[in-house]
Amino acid sequence: MTRFLGKLFPQESPLKLLYEHARLVEKSAEQIPVALGKFLRHEPVEDLAQLVDKLEDEADEIKVRIREVYSKLKFVYFDRVDLLLILHDQDAVIDAVDDFLKMLCIYRFDKPLPKELTDMLFELAERVQDAIKFMVESVHELLKLVESSFSPAVVGEENALTQKVESDESGTDRLSLALAKKVFSLKNVLHPVDIMYLEKLTRLLTRAADHAENVAEKVRMIAKS
């Protein structure tokens, strides 16, 4: 009987663990604009990269706990696959952030970048950070949704939040495209390696935003099911 009840009501809530995982992803994303600023000032960013590494390790530990708890549950509010897909996308976000900070550790520009270019980089970093913040709020709304037994009022809040995430992600896509065009327009000014490097940084930031939007979209699908 004790084992049966444990499967119905586990000591650790998988959704609360998912939210805890999302908060670690958000904390890692907070390092993006800080690291970018230090990088452009030719200051070392290894300390921030190590911090994100530590946060990623903590997130991996929670990921294992989520899978262990969820695999044993007999009763769930929605398909196990949905939660694991959300977890996969959250994990992909922190992976992209980790890769971004590691990239900042391996290269330095020989001369300062044009201000218009650095402004666009910072704007993209802020948009990505916003997308991840909305992702975390979306996961928190999912937790509230389950705790409220899918209250229509909470479903409405979740749908409104998802629209904000999708709007922000679309803006991120437009900005990353504008940034890429700007970089290649400076082909006679920038070193070819600089262009390749900037393209890689842009892709990593955009990838983080894409996966954050995926989380919000999956939550919206759960709320409507």
RAVEN-V239853 format. One line per field, one symbol per residue. psi: psi as a letter, one per 20 degrees, with the letter a starting at -180 (. if undefined). burial: # if it has 9 or more other ideal C-beta (glycine too) atoms within 8 Angstrom, else .. Layout:
psi = ???
burial = ???
This chain:
psi = gghghhhhmqhpphhhhgghghhhgghhhiighghgggghjkqqjhhhhhghgghhgghhghgghghgghhiphpqhrphhgghgggggghhghgggghghhhiijqpqhqqqqhhghghghggghhggghhghgghghhhgghgghjllphghgggghhghhgghgghghgggghghggggghikhigqqhhgghghhggghgghgghghghgghghghhghi.
burial = .....##..#...###########################....#..##.###.##.##..##.###.##.##......#.######.#################.......#...##.###########################.#.#...##.###.##.###.##.###.##.###.##..#...#...##.######.####################..
